Amino acid sequence: MSSAGHSGRRVGRRTLLRGAAGVAAALGVATAVDVGSAGRASAYGWTRTLQQGASGSDVVELQIRVGGWAAAGAQQTYVAWDGDFGPATAAAVRRFQSAYGLSADGVVGSQTQSVLNSLESGDGSTAHFDWSEFHSGDGSGFSGGKVGATQVKENVRRLMYKLEAVRKKAGNSPITINSGFRSIAHNSSVGGASNSMHLYGVAADIVVSGHTTLQTYRIAETCGFSGLEAYTHSWQHVDSRVQYPSYGSGSWWWESGVV
């Protein structure tokens, strides 16, 4: 079920946040109910203030971006990508706002939107992660997995935003991606489980600079991850399996329990 076999890649990453100003107009985003139809959002064009009770594709995009702020402590919960701005989304927004020095009122106005957009990059990735960091270790990019490359890329984008939250909660410590997406062939070659979440682009094996794996595990418990491999390894596996029930692993799997 886990991430046996790791590429050990060390890829450089951005060191500066990219601001929203001057970036291109928004690309498409997910529909409110269909994860599979989602597109990239590069310099997302927020058109209104969002608050509890709102619904729509812009709420889906908000939920993606605050997904790593799902809980204040260890809790098996996540921010649903359902397009409905309910209490769980509002609570995640408040945690995000507090972490970034904003007024924690749960209302997503221009200031919050600007900070949300500072976490994205012009190519649709995020401020501190590059697409290449998540490419399959056999050189196949995002191809050859159990879903198409376009869907893998969108799944990786959503994963990136959760990892941005891990990075922030770890004191802005850089994160190394040891293994991201894996093609079926590469997953087999490294001894991965036959239905590993890596095959869909919803999992990563990470090392957080200056942090033990146990410390990383504890941070991940607050970030909406439903798959956590034991912290006894030199890396921490994280995935969002419960949010992708069609991938066949709809149960929570925190191998070391709540710590």
Steps between C-alpha positions, in 0.01 A plus 500: 500500500794722556791639316762229494790606283601862467684682229699722738485786247608842617350771286549874540196708582392861505599704800273799451123529495364617172259791539165520328562837337589492135429129458281378216123473523339196654482164327214255556425334834309196617127477489345490844443126500733342244863465599580339166409804292720740692752719321795701618458841658792732435444844654144413584258780427288542811189698405326536836543484874436148626355411837298228665190420294665563162521227239656451159821413318687785671418337834648175368821687417501655847454157657794364303723783618410480869482121507817477706337700780234240571558477875663674794627172643526133408164415346379268227319763300542689175360795309261358242528620139124526469454869418295570813651753742399342828637506856799274423612722214451811714711352779777411254491853360536645849803282571654602169435867570650480847812325370556773241435796729155583368184578692366152581135569422436215255406747227700470179534857377769668293778474759448129558464442128829677439680274746333193350626608160850559634521124551458422131733521202442593140524142376225379736730352762552660841753743640735247657447193281572423135318250283828320432539413868196274471586336168529123493854387572524307171481814287137456392386828650133467596425224249457128545306504825152377583336822382589729212782753518265799510320360804830408667617859458185638659529251786860608553394866504256431780770309686739792459266734688483262795879482496518880498311482831742239636789729403341802667421308820859375505628856522542542122745212494580367151347166404673237288277276290656154501219348294190654346305353211609156383421332171379141530836380372701711743278411793553132425875545470526659845273247669200729549155365586291404198248775574740754649365851518820606322351349183236774498713797603331542838798392713851616578788379714654807660783616720461832681829676562593519868211278608487138605256269328296492821475879498393490136240232575350717771477799268342285229230390746363855484514537122213286373713201400313171528801279428808522726769234501676425829745766614770240559644556151740767381215652296133568564240368258188719471194452281138608467343162419163564669434794270535271197263208575495393134868408535411212729650606833221686674598417858721701734849356542713662767750221553638638826155602623449843656822635650 
